[in-house]
Amino acid sequence: MKTIAKMVLPNVTTPFSSFSIHKTLRTQTTPPTNYLKPSLSNSITNMSSFPKNTNRKLPILLFDIMDTIVRDPFYKDIPEFFGMSFNELIDCKHPTSWIEFEKGLIDEAELERKFFKDGRDFDLEGLKTCMRNGYSYIEGVEQLLLALKKNNFEMHAFTNYPIWYQLIEDKLKLSKYLSWTFCSCTLGKRKPDTEFYKEVVRHLEVDPEYCIFIDDRFLIFLYIRLFMKIKP
């Protein structure tokens, strides 16, 4: 992901993610093309409405984590750790073990056993150290989170990631700014599973229109709006 300083403000009518964009952020009268598949969009939108007379500050912000808030070491650091290229790593790793780990279906010991297709041994603790060393805030993002917190926005992680999110928390202390509420490893669901989105709405007890899912494509838009002091 490019750093914030180098990114270009996207067209706000572009659908940024698979979750609802708050209607006050749309600057044109023509509705944007719905990024959701009809079944997913309808299944979320048609959920029973929650009371709207709430004192909570809206919208609620749902952040993807990797390469949005935190640098993802998977693409560069991990291949280097194994002494191979990224493509070589993809070719020889087990096709589903990481996804199962992200969903909390297997633990570290099982991940170590089946990380590679051929079951080869590797240094799991060394891999975790490599991951930990590779985690860092994306440039400019911590300042953004601080500004949002000072403006009393409710913020949650909404991310596909294994229990190693605790390594991120230990190093970067994201919980100063947001809650690790929606992690695939604790809920057993991954985006774009419809049930994962429904779980968010049920837990927050707000209609989907009052949620914004922020990934790296939407981050710069939020950054500029906030620091130009334009109310989101």
Secondary structure, 3 states (H helix, E strand, C coil): CCCHHHCCCCCCCCCCCCCCCCHHHCCCCCCCCCCCCHHHHHHHHCCCCCCCCCCCCCCEEEECCECCCECCCCCCHHHHHHCCCHHHHHHHECCCHHHHHHCCCCCHHHHHHHCECCCCCCCHHHHHHHHHHHCCECCCHHHHHHHHHHCCCCEEEEECCCCCHHHHHHHHCHHHCCEEEEEHHHHCCCCCCHHHHHHHHHHHCCCHHHEEEECHHHHHHHHHHHHCCCCC
